[in-house]
Amino acid sequence: MTFDQVLVFHKIVETGSFKAAAAELHKTQPAISFAIKKLEEEMEAPLFDRTSYRPVLTTHGKMFLEKSRK
């Protein structure tokens, strides 16, 4: 896990979308998606539910958010 992946994760939570996070971090949307995909692979659990228009934190995502804030 890298600091950049955690930063991307927090920016998605803050902005509510991968696209908005990409714009604020001056990255492409595929780069944002790739960072989260790698983070989820390392965590061996999905952090976001992507079935709706906006990404929603899963139970694992909520737990990771709390731990990463500390």
Distance bins in CASP14 RR format, pairs under 12 A and 6 or more apart:
PFRMAT RR
TARGET T0000
AUTHOR 0000-0000-0000
RMODE 2
METHOD distances of the structure
MODEL  1
1 7 0 0 0 0 0 1 0 0 0 0 0
1 8 0 0 0 0 0 1 0 0 0 0 0
1 9 0 0 0 0 1 0 0 0 0 0 0
1 35 0 0 0 0 0 1 0 0 0 0 0
1 36 0 0 0 0 0 1 0 0 0 0 0
1 38 0 0 0 0 1 0 0 0 0 0 0
1 39 1 0 0 1 0 0 0 0 0 0 0
1 40 0 0 0 0 0 1 0 0 0 0 0
1 41 0 0 0 0 0 1 0 0 0 0 0
1 42 1 0 1 0 0 0 0 0 0 0 0
1 43 1 0 0 1 0 0 0 0 0 0 0
1 44 0 0 0 0 0 1 0 0 0 0 0
1 47 0 0 0 0 0 1 0 0 0 0 0
1 64 0 0 0 0 1 0 0 0 0 0 0
1 67 0 0 0 0 0 1 0 0 0 0 0
1 68 0 0 0 0 1 0 0 0 0 0 0
2 8 0 0 0 0 1 0 0 0 0 0 0
2 9 0 0 0 0 0 1 0 0 0 0 0
2 34 0 0 0 0 0 1 0 0 0 0 0
2 35 0 0 0 0 1 0 0 0 0 0 0
2 36 0 0 0 0 0 1 0 0 0 0 0
2 38 0 0 0 0 1 0 0 0 0 0 0
2 39 0 0 0 0 1 0 0 0 0 0 0
2 42 0 0 0 0 1 0 0 0 0 0 0
3 9 0 0 0 0 0 1 0 0 0 0 0
3 10 0 0 0 0 0 1 0 0 0 0 0
3 35 0 0 0 0 0 1 0 0 0 0 0
3 39 0 0 0 0 0 1 0 0 0 0 0
3 68 0 0 0 0 0 1 0 0 0 0 0
4 10 0 0 0 0 0 1 0 0 0 0 0
4 11 0 0 0 0 0 1 0 0 0 0 0
4 21 0 0 0 0 0 1 0 0 0 0 0
4 25 0 0 0 0 1 0 0 0 0 0 0
4 27 0 0 0 0 1 0 0 0 0 0 0
4 31 0 0 0 0 1 0 0 0 0 0 0
4 32 0 0 0 0 0 1 0 0 0 0 0
4 34 0 0 0 0 0 1 0 0 0 0 0
4 35 1 0 0 1 0 0 0 0 0 0 0
4 36 0 0 0 0 0 1 0 0 0 0 0
4 38 0 0 0 0 0 1 0 0 0 0 0
4 39 0 0 0 0 1 0 0 0 0 0 0
5 11 0 0 0 0 0 1 0 0 0 0 0
5 12 0 0 0 0 0 1 0 0 0 0 0
5 21 0 0 0 0 0 1 0 0 0 0 0
5 25 0 0 0 0 0 1 0 0 0 0 0
5 27 0 0 0 0 0 1 0 0 0 0 0
5 31 0 0 0 0 0 1 0 0 0 0 0
5 32 0 0 0 0 0 1 0 0 0 0 0
5 33 0 0 0 0 0 1 0 0 0 0 0
5 34 0 0 0 0 1 0 0 0 0 0 0
5 35 1 0 1 0 0 0 0 0 0 0 0
5 36 1 0 0 1 0 0 0 0 0 0 0
5 37 0 0 0 0 1 0 0 0 0 0 0
5 38 1 0 0 1 0 0 0 0 0 0 0
5 39 1 0 1 0 0 0 0 0 0 0 0
5 40 0 0 0 0 1 0 0 0 0 0 0
5 41 0 0 0 0 0 1 0 0 0 0 0
5 42 0 0 0 0 1 0 0 0 0 0 0
5 43 0 0 0 0 1 0 0 0 0 0 0
5 47 0 0 0 0 0 1 0 0 0 0 0
5 64 0 0 0 0 0 1 0 0 0 0 0
5 68 0 0 0 0 1 0 0 0 0 0 0
6 12 0 0 0 0 0 1 0 0 0 0 0
6 13 0 0 0 0 0 1 0 0 0 0 0
6 35 0 0 0 0 1 0 0 0 0 0 0
6 36 0 0 0 0 0 1 0 0 0 0 0
6 38 0 0 0 0 0 1 0 0 0 0 0
6 39 1 0 0 1 0 0 0 0 0 0 0
6 42 0 0 0 0 0 1 0 0 0 0 0
6 43 0 0 0 0 0 1 0 0 0 0 0
6 47 0 0 0 0 0 1 0 0 0 0 0
6 61 0 0 0 0 0 1 0 0 0 0 0
6 64 0 0 0 0 1 0 0 0 0 0 0
6 65 0 0 0 0 1 0 0 0 0 0 0
6 67 0 0 0 0 0 1 0 0 0 0 0
6 68 1 0 1 0 0 0 0 0 0 0 0
6 69 0 0 0 0 1 0 0 0 0 0 0
6 70 0 0 0 0 0 1 0 0 0 0 0
7 13 0 0 0 0 0 1 0 0 0 0 0
7 14 0 0 0 0 0 1 0 0 0 0 0
7 21 0 0 0 0 1 0 0 0 0 0 0
7 24 0 0 0 0 0 1 0 0 0 0 0
7 25 1 0 0 1 0 0 0 0 0 0 0
7 27 0 0 0 0 0 1 0 0 0 0 0
7 32 0 0 0 0 0 1 0 0 0 0 0
7 35 0 0 0 0 1 0 0 0 0 0 0
7 36 0 0 0 0 0 1 0 0 0 0 0
7 39 0 0 0 0 0 1 0 0 0 0 0
7 68 0 0 0 0 1 0 0 0 0 0 0
8 14 0 0 0 0 0 1 0 0 0 0 0
8 15 0 0 0 0 0 1 0 0 0 0 0
8 18 0 0 0 0 1 0 0 0 0 0 0
8 20 0 0 0 0 0 1 0 0 0 0 0
8 21 1 0 0 1 0 0 0 0 0 0 0
8 22 0 0 0 0 1 0 0 0 0 0 0
8 24 0 0 0 0 0 1 0 0 0 0 0
8 25 1 0 0 1 0 0 0 0 0 0 0
8 26 0 0 0 0 0 1 0 0 0 0 0
8 27 1 0 0 1 0 0 0 0 0 0 0
8 28 0 0 0 0 0 1 0 0 0 0 0
8 29 0 0 0 0 0 1 0 0 0 0 0
8 31 0 0 0 0 1 0 0 0 0 0 0
8 32 1 0 1 0 0 0 0 0 0 0 0
8 33 0 0 0 0 1 0 0 0 0 0 0
8 34 0 0 0 0 1 0 0 0 0 0 0
8 35 1 0 1 0 0 0 0 0 0 0 0
8 36 1 0 0 1 0 0 0 0 0 0 0
8 37 0 0 0 0 0 1 0 0 0 0 0
8 38 0 0 0 0 1 0 0 0 0 0 0
8 39 1 0 0 1 0 0 0 0 0 0 0
8 40 0 0 0 0 0 1 0 0 0 0 0
8 47 0 0 0 0 0 1 0 0 0 0 0
8 48 0 0 0 0 0 1 0 0 0 0 0
8 55 0 0 0 0 0 1 0 0 0 0 0
8 68 0 0 0 0 0 1 0 0 0 0 0
9 15 0 0 0 0 0 1 0 0 0 0 0
9 16 0 0 0 0 0 1 0 0 0 0 0
9 18 0 0 0 0 0 1 0 0 0 0 0
9 21 0 0 0 0 1 0 0 0 0 0 0
9 25 0 0 0 0 0 1 0 0 0 0 0
9 32 0 0 0 0 1 0 0 0 0 0 0
9 33 0 0 0 0 0 1 0 0 0 0 0
9 35 1 0 0 1 0 0 0 0 0 0 0
9 36 1 0 0 1 0 0 0 0 0 0 0
9 37 0 0 0 0 0 1 0 0 0 0 0
9 38 0 0 0 0 0 1 0 0 0 0 0
9 39 1 0 0 1 0 0 0 0 0 0 0
9 40 0 0 0 0 1 0 0 0 0 0 0
9 42 0 0 0 0 0 1 0 0 0 0 0
9 43 0 0 0 0 0 1 0 0 0 0 0
9 47 1 0 0 1 0 0 0 0 0 0 0
9 48 0 0 0 0 1 0 0 0 0 0 0
9 55 0 0 0 0 0 1 0 0 0 0 0
9 57 0 0 0 0 1 0 0 0 0 0 0
9 60 0 0 0 0 0 1 0 0 0 0 0
9 61 0 0 0 0 1 0 0 0 0 0 0
9 62 0 0 0 0 0 1 0 0 0 0 0
9 64 1 0 0 1 0 0 0 0 0 0 0
9 65 1 0 0 1 0 0 0 0 0 0 0
9 67 0 0 0 0 0 1 0 0 0 0 0
9 68 1 0 0 1 0 0 0 0 0 0 0
9 69 0 0 0 0 0 1 0 0 0 0 0
10 16 0 0 0 0 0 1 0 0 0 0 0
10 21 0 0 0 0 1 0 0 0 0 0 0
10 24 0 0 0 0 0 1 0 0 0 0 0
10 25 0 0 0 0 0 1 0 0 0 0 0
10 32 0 0 0 0 0 1 0 0 0 0 0
10 35 0 0 0 0 0 1 0 0 0 0 0
10 36 0 0 0 0 0 1 0 0 0 0 0
10 39 0 0 0 0 0 1 0 0 0 0 0
10 47 0 0 0 0 0 1 0 0 0 0 0
10 57 0 0 0 0 0 1 0 0 0 0 0
10 61 0 0 0 0 0 1 0 0 0 0 0
10 64 0 0 0 0 0 1 0 0 0 0 0
10 65 1 0 0 1 0 0 0 0 0 0 0
10 66 0 0 0 0 0 1 0 0 0 0 0
10 67 0 0 0 0 0 1 0 0 0 0 0
10 68 1 0 0 1 0 0 0 0 0 0 0
10 69 0 0 0 0 1 0 0 0 0 0 0
11 17 0 0 0 0 1 0 0 0 0 0 0
11 18 0 0 0 0 1 0 0 0 0 0 0
11 19 0 0 0 0 0 1 0 0 0 0 0
11 20 0 0 0 0 1 0 0 0 0 0 0
11 21 1 0 1 0 0 0 0 0 0 0 0
11 22 0 0 0 0 1 0 0 0 0 0 0
11 23 0 0 0 0 1 0 0 0 0 0 0
11 24 1 0 1 0 0 0 0 0 0 0 0
11 25 1 0 1 0 0 0 0 0 0 0 0
11 26 0 0 0 0 0 1 0 0 0 0 0
11 27 0 0 0 0 1 0 0 0 0 0 0
11 32 0 0 0 0 1 0 0 0 0 0 0
11 35 0 0 0 0 0 1 0 0 0 0 0
11 36 0 0 0 0 0 1 0 0 0 0 0
11 55 0 0 0 0 0 1 0 0 0 0 0
12 18 1 0 1 0 0 0 0 0 0 0 0
12 19 0 0 0 0 1 0 0 0 0 0 0
12 20 0 0 0 0 1 0 0 0 0 0 0
12 21 1 0 1 0 0 0 0 0 0 0 0
12 22 0 0 0 0 1 0 0 0 0 0 0
12 23 0 0 0 0 0 1 0 0 0 0 0
12 24 0 0 0 0 1 0 0 0 0 0 0
12 25 0 0 0 0 1 0 0 0 0 0 0
12 27 0 0 0 0 0 1 0 0 0 0 0
12 29 0 0 0 0 0 1 0 0 0 0 0
12 32 1 0 0 1 0 0 0 0 0 0 0
12 33 0 0 0 0 1 0 0 0 0 0 0
12 35 0 0 0 0 1 0 0 0 0 0 0
12 36 1 0 0 1 0 0 0 0 0 0 0
12 39 0 0 0 0 0 1 0 0 0 0 0
12 40 0 0 0 0 0 1 0 0 0 0 0
12 47 0 0 0 0 1 0 0 0 0 0 0
12 48 1 0 0 1 0 0 0 0 0 0 0
12 50 0 0 0 0 0 1 0 0 0 0 0
12 54 0 0 0 0 1 0 0 0 0 0 0
12 55 1 0 0 1 0 0 0 0 0 0 0
12 56 0 0 0 0 0 1 0 0 0 0 0
12 57 0 0 0 0 1 0 0 0 0 0 0
12 61 0 0 0 0 0 1 0 0 0 0 0
12 64 0 0 0 0 0 1 0 0 0 0 0
12 65 0 0 0 0 0 1 0 0 0 0 0
13 20 0 0 0 0 0 1 0 0 0 0 0
13 21 0 0 0 0 1 0 0 0 0 0 0
13 36 0 0 0 0 0 1 0 0 0 0 0
13 47 0 0 0 0 1 0 0 0 0 0 0
13 48 0 0 0 0 1 0 0 0 0 0 0
13 54 0 0 0 0 0 1 0 0 0 0 0
13 55 0 0 0 0 1 0 0 0 0 0 0
13 56 0 0 0 0 0 1 0 0 0 0 0
13 57 1 0 0 1 0 0 0 0 0 0 0
13 58 0 0 0 0 0 1 0 0 0 0 0
13 61 0 0 0 0 1 0 0 0 0 0 0
13 62 0 0 0 0 1 0 0 0 0 0 0
13 64 0 0 0 0 1 0 0 0 0 0 0
13 65 1 0 0 1 0 0 0 0 0 0 0
13 66 0 0 0 0 0 1 0 0 0 0 0
13 68 0 0 0 0 1 0 0 0 0 0 0
13 69 0 0 0 0 0 1 0 0 0 0 0
14 20 0 0 0 0 1 0 0 0 0 0 0
14 21 1 0 0 1 0 0 0 0 0 0 0
14 24 0 0 0 0 1 0 0 0 0 0 0
14 25 0 0 0 0 0 1 0 0 0 0 0
14 55 0 0 0 0 0 1 0 0 0 0 0
14 57 0 0 0 0 0 1 0 0 0 0 0
14 65 0 0 0 0 0 1 0 0 0 0 0
14 69 0 0 0 0 0 1 0 0 0 0 0
15 21 1 0 1 0 0 0 0 0 0 0 0
15 22 0 0 0 0 1 0 0 0 0 0 0
15 23 0 0 0 0 1 0 0 0 0 0 0
15 24 1 0 0 1 0 0 0 0 0 0 0
15 25 0 0 0 0 1 0 0 0 0 0 0
15 32 0 0 0 0 0 1 0 0 0 0 0
15 54 0 0 0 0 1 0 0 0 0 0 0
15 55 0 0 0 0 0 1 0 0 0 0 0
16 22 0 0 0 0 0 1 0 0 0 0 0
16 23 0 0 0 0 0 1 0 0 0 0 0
16 24 0 0 0 0 0 1 0 0 0 0 0
16 32 0 0 0 0 0 1 0 0 0 0 0
16 48 0 0 0 0 1 0 0 0 0 0 0
16 50 0 0 0 0 0 1 0 0 0 0 0
16 52 0 0 0 0 0 1 0 0 0 0 0
16 53 0 0 0 0 0 1 0 0 0 0 0
16 54 1 0 1 0 0 0 0 0 0 0 0
16 55 1 0 0 1 0 0 0 0 0 0 0
16 56 0 0 0 0 1 0 0 0 0 0 0
16 57 0 0 0 0 0 1 0 0 0 0 0
17 23 0 0 0 0 1 0 0 0 0 0 0
17 24 0 0 0 0 0 1 0 0 0 0 0
17 29 0 0 0 0 1 0 0 0 0 0 0
17 32 0 0 0 0 1 0 0 0 0 0 0
17 33 0 0 0 0 0 1 0 0 0 0 0
17 36 0 0 0 0 0 1 0 0 0 0 0
17 48 0 0 0 0 0 1 0 0 0 0 0
17 50 0 0 0 0 0 1 0 0 0 0 0
17 52 0 0 0 0 0 1 0 0 0 0 0
17 53 0 0 0 0 1 0 0 0 0 0 0
17 54 1 0 0 1 0 0 0 0 0 0 0
17 55 1 0 0 1 0 0 0 0 0 0 0
17 56 0 0 0 0 0 1 0 0 0 0 0
18 24 0 0 0 0 0 1 0 0 0 0 0
18 25 0 0 0 0 0 1 0 0 0 0 0
18 27 0 0 0 0 0 1 0 0 0 0 0
18 28 0 0 0 0 0 1 0 0 0 0 0
18 29 1 0 1 0 0 0 0 0 0 0 0
18 30 0 0 0 0 1 0 0 0 0 0 0
18 31 0 0 0 0 1 0 0 0 0 0 0
18 32 1 0 1 0 0 0 0 0 0 0 0
18 33 1 0 0 1 0 0 0 0 0 0 0
18 34 0 0 0 0 0 1 0 0 0 0 0
18 35 0 0 0 0 1 0 0 0 0 0 0
18 36 1 0 0 1 0 0 0 0 0 0 0
18 37 0 0 0 0 0 1 0 0 0 0 0
18 47 0 0 0 0 0 1 0 0 0 0 0
18 48 0 0 0 0 1 0 0 0 0 0 0
18 50 0 0 0 0 1 0 0 0 0 0 0
18 53 0 0 0 0 0 1 0 0 0 0 0
18 54 0 0 0 0 1 0 0 0 0 0 0
18 55 1 0 0 1 0 0 0 0 0 0 0
19 25 0 0 0 0 0 1 0 0 0 0 0
19 27 0 0 0 0 0 1 0 0 0 0 0
19 28 0 0 0 0 0 1 0 0 0 0 0
19 29 1 0 1 0 0 0 0 0 0 0 0
19 30 0 0 0 0 0 1 0 0 0 0 0
19 31 0 0 0 0 0 1 0 0 0 0 0
19 32 0 0 0 0 1 0 0 0 0 0 0
19 33 0 0 0 0 0 1 0 0 0 0 0
19 53 0 0 0 0 0 1 0 0 0 0 0
19 54 0 0 0 0 0 1 0 0 0 0 0
19 55 0 0 0 0 0 1 0 0 0 0 0
20 27 0 0 0 0 0 1 0 0 0 0 0
20 29 0 0 0 0 1 0 0 0 0 0 0
20 32 0 0 0 0 1 0 0 0 0 0 0
20 54 0 0 0 0 1 0 0 0 0 0 0
20 55 0 0 0 0 0 1 0 0 0 0 0
21 27 0 0 0 0 1 0 0 0 0 0 0
21 28 0 0 0 0 0 1 0 0 0 0 0
21 29 0 0 0 0 1 0 0 0 0 0 0
21 31 0 0 0 0 0 1 0 0 0 0 0
21 32 1 0 1 0 0 0 0 0 0 0 0
21 33 0 0 0 0 1 0 0 0 0 0 0
21 35 0 0 0 0 1 0 0 0 0 0 0
21 36 0 0 0 0 1 0 0 0 0 0 0
21 48 0 0 0 0 0 1 0 0 0 0 0
21 54 0 0 0 0 0 1 0 0 0 0 0
21 55 0 0 0 0 1 0 0 0 0 0 0
22 28 1 0 0 1 0 0 0 0 0 0 0
22 29 1 0 1 0 0 0 0 0 0 0 0
22 30 0 0 0 0 1 0 0 0 0 0 0
22 31 1 0 0 1 0 0 0 0 0 0 0
22 32 1 0 1 0 0 0 0 0 0 0 0
22 33 0 0 0 0 1 0 0 0 0 0 0
22 34 0 0 0 0 0 1 0 0 0 0 0
22 35 0 0 0 0 0 1 0 0 0 0 0
22 36 0 0 0 0 0 1 0 0 0 0 0
23 29 0 0 0 0 1 0 0 0 0 0 0
23 31 0 0 0 0 0 1 0 0 0 0 0
23 32 0 0 0 0 1 0 0 0 0 0 0
24 32 0 0 0 0 0 1 0 0 0 0 0
25 31 0 0 0 0 1 0 0 0 0 0 0
25 32 1 0 0 1 0 0 0 0 0 0 0
25 35 0 0 0 0 1 0 0 0 0 0 0
26 32 0 0 0 0 0 1 0 0 0 0 0
27 33 0 0 0 0 0 1 0 0 0 0 0
27 34 0 0 0 0 1 0 0 0 0 0 0
27 35 0 0 0 0 1 0 0 0 0 0 0
27 36 0 0 0 0 0 1 0 0 0 0 0
28 34 0 0 0 0 1 0 0 0 0 0 0
28 35 0 0 0 0 0 1 0 0 0 0 0
29 35 0 0 0 0 0 1 0 0 0 0 0
29 36 0 0 0 0 0 1 0 0 0 0 0
30 36 0 0 0 0 0 1 0 0 0 0 0
30 37 0 0 0 0 1 0 0 0 0 0 0
31 37 0 0 0 0 0 1 0 0 0 0 0
31 38 0 0 0 0 0 1 0 0 0 0 0
32 38 0 0 0 0 0 1 0 0 0 0 0
32 39 0 0 0 0 0 1 0 0 0 0 0
32 48 0 0 0 0 0 1 0 0 0 0 0
32 55 0 0 0 0 0 1 0 0 0 0 0
33 39 0 0 0 0 0 1 0 0 0 0 0
33 40 0 0 0 0 0 1 0 0 0 0 0
33 48 0 0 0 0 0 1 0 0 0 0 0
33 50 0 0 0 0 1 0 0 0 0 0 0
33 55 0 0 0 0 0 1 0 0 0 0 0
34 40 0 0 0 0 0 1 0 0 0 0 0
34 41 0 0 0 0 0 1 0 0 0 0 0
35 41 0 0 0 0 0 1 0 0 0 0 0
35 42 0 0 0 0 0 1 0 0 0 0 0
35 47 0 0 0 0 0 1 0 0 0 0 0
36 42 0 0 0 0 0 1 0 0 0 0 0
36 43 0 0 0 0 0 1 0 0 0 0 0
36 46 0 0 0 0 1 0 0 0 0 0 0
36 47 1 0 0 1 0 0 0 0 0 0 0
36 48 1 0 0 1 0 0 0 0 0 0 0
36 50 0 0 0 0 1 0 0 0 0 0 0
36 55 0 0 0 0 1 0 0 0 0 0 0
36 57 0 0 0 0 0 1 0 0 0 0 0
36 58 0 0 0 0 0 1 0 0 0 0 0
36 61 0 0 0 0 0 1 0 0 0 0 0
36 64 0 0 0 0 0 1 0 0 0 0 0
37 43 0 0 0 0 0 1 0 0 0 0 0
37 46 0 0 0 0 1 0 0 0 0 0 0
37 47 0 0 0 0 1 0 0 0 0 0 0
37 48 0 0 0 0 0 1 0 0 0 0 0
37 50 0 0 0 0 0 1 0 0 0 0 0
38 44 0 0 0 0 0 1 0 0 0 0 0
38 47 0 0 0 0 0 1 0 0 0 0 0
39 45 0 0 0 0 1 0 0 0 0 0 0
39 46 0 0 0 0 0 1 0 0 0 0 0
39 47 1 0 0 1 0 0 0 0 0 0 0
39 48 0 0 0 0 0 1 0 0 0 0 0
39 60 0 0 0 0 0 1 0 0 0 0 0
39 61 0 0 0 0 1 0 0 0 0 0 0
39 64 0 0 0 0 1 0 0 0 0 0 0
39 68 0 0 0 0 0 1 0 0 0 0 0
40 46 1 0 1 0 0 0 0 0 0 0 0
40 47 1 0 1 0 0 0 0 0 0 0 0
40 48 0 0 0 0 1 0 0 0 0 0 0
40 49 0 0 0 0 0 1 0 0 0 0 0
40 50 0 0 0 0 0 1 0 0 0 0 0
40 55 0 0 0 0 0 1 0 0 0 0 0
40 58 0 0 0 0 1 0 0 0 0 0 0
40 60 0 0 0 0 1 0 0 0 0 0 0
40 61 0 0 0 0 1 0 0 0 0 0 0
40 64 0 0 0 0 1 0 0 0 0 0 0
41 47 0 0 0 0 0 1 0 0 0 0 0
42 60 0 0 0 0 0 1 0 0 0 0 0
42 64 0 0 0 0 0 1 0 0 0 0 0
43 58 0 0 0 0 0 1 0 0 0 0 0
43 59 0 0 0 0 0 1 0 0 0 0 0
43 60 1 0 0 1 0 0 0 0 0 0 0
43 61 0 0 0 0 1 0 0 0 0 0 0
43 63 0 0 0 0 1 0 0 0 0 0 0
43 64 1 0 0 1 0 0 0 0 0 0 0
43 65 0 0 0 0 0 1 0 0 0 0 0
43 67 0 0 0 0 0 1 0 0 0 0 0
43 68 0 0 0 0 0 1 0 0 0 0 0
44 60 0 0 0 0 1 0 0 0 0 0 0
44 64 0 0 0 0 0 1 0 0 0 0 0
45 57 0 0 0 0 0 1 0 0 0 0 0
45 58 1 0 0 1 0 0 0 0 0 0 0
45 59 0 0 0 0 1 0 0 0 0 0 0
45 60 1 1 0 0 0 0 0 0 0 0 0
45 61 1 0 0 1 0 0 0 0 0 0 0
45 62 0 0 0 0 0 1 0 0 0 0 0
45 63 0 0 0 0 1 0 0 0 0 0 0
45 64 0 0 0 0 1 0 0 0 0 0 0
46 55 0 0 0 0 0 1 0 0 0 0 0
46 56 0 0 0 0 0 1 0 0 0 0 0
46 57 0 0 0 0 1 0 0 0 0 0 0
46 58 1 0 1 0 0 0 0 0 0 0 0
46 59 0 0 0 0 1 0 0 0 0 0 0
46 60 1 0 0 1 0 0 0 0 0 0 0
46 61 1 0 0 1 0 0 0 0 0 0 0
46 62 0 0 0 0 0 1 0 0 0 0 0
46 64 0 0 0 0 0 1 0 0 0 0 0
47 55 0 0 0 0 1 0 0 0 0 0 0
47 56 0 0 0 0 0 1 0 0 0 0 0
47 57 1 0 0 1 0 0 0 0 0 0 0
47 58 1 0 0 1 0 0 0 0 0 0 0
47 59 0 0 0 0 1 0 0 0 0 0 0
47 60 1 0 1 0 0 0 0 0 0 0 0
47 61 1 0 1 0 0 0 0 0 0 0 0
47 62 0 0 0 0 1 0 0 0 0 0 0
47 63 0 0 0 0 1 0 0 0 0 0 0
47 64 1 0 1 0 0 0 0 0 0 0 0
47 65 0 0 0 0 1 0 0 0 0 0 0
47 67 0 0 0 0 0 1 0 0 0 0 0
47 68 0 0 0 0 0 1 0 0 0 0 0
48 54 0 0 0 0 1 0 0 0 0 0 0
48 55 1 0 1 0 0 0 0 0 0 0 0
48 56 1 0 0 1 0 0 0 0 0 0 0
48 57 1 0 0 1 0 0 0 0 0 0 0
48 58 1 0 0 1 0 0 0 0 0 0 0
48 59 0 0 0 0 0 1 0 0 0 0 0
48 60 0 0 0 0 1 0 0 0 0 0 0
48 61 1 0 0 1 0 0 0 0 0 0 0
48 62 0 0 0 0 0 1 0 0 0 0 0
48 64 0 0 0 0 0 1 0 0 0 0 0
48 65 0 0 0 0 0 1 0 0 0 0 0
49 55 1 0 0 1 0 0 0 0 0 0 0
49 56 1 0 1 0 0 0 0 0 0 0 0
49 57 1 0 0 1 0 0 0 0 0 0 0
49 58 1 0 1 0 0 0 0 0 0 0 0
49 59 0 0 0 0 1 0 0 0 0 0 0
49 60 0 0 0 0 0 1 0 0 0 0 0
49 61 0 0 0 0 1 0 0 0 0 0 0
49 62 0 0 0 0 0 1 0 0 0 0 0
50 56 0 0 0 0 1 0 0 0 0 0 0
50 57 0 0 0 0 0 1 0 0 0 0 0
50 58 0 0 0 0 1 0 0 0 0 0 0
51 58 0 0 0 0 0 1 0 0 0 0 0
55 61 0 0 0 0 0 1 0 0 0 0 0
56 62 0 0 0 0 1 0 0 0 0 0 0
57 63 0 0 0 0 1 0 0 0 0 0 0
57 64 0 0 0 0 1 0 0 0 0 0 0
57 65 1 0 0 1 0 0 0 0 0 0 0
57 66 0 0 0 0 0 1 0 0 0 0 0
57 68 0 0 0 0 0 1 0 0 0 0 0
58 64 0 0 0 0 1 0 0 0 0 0 0
58 65 0 0 0 0 0 1 0 0 0 0 0
59 65 0 0 0 0 0 1 0 0 0 0 0
59 66 0 0 0 0 0 1 0 0 0 0 0
60 66 0 0 0 0 0 1 0 0 0 0 0
60 67 0 0 0 0 0 1 0 0 0 0 0
60 68 0 0 0 0 0 1 0 0 0 0 0
61 67 0 0 0 0 1 0 0 0 0 0 0
61 68 0 0 0 0 1 0 0 0 0 0 0
61 69 0 0 0 0 0 1 0 0 0 0 0
62 68 0 0 0 0 0 1 0 0 0 0 0
62 69 0 0 0 0 0 1 0 0 0 0 0
63 69 0 0 0 0 0 1 0 0 0 0 0
63 70 0 0 0 0 0 1 0 0 0 0 0
64 70 0 0 0 0 0 1 0 0 0 0 0
END
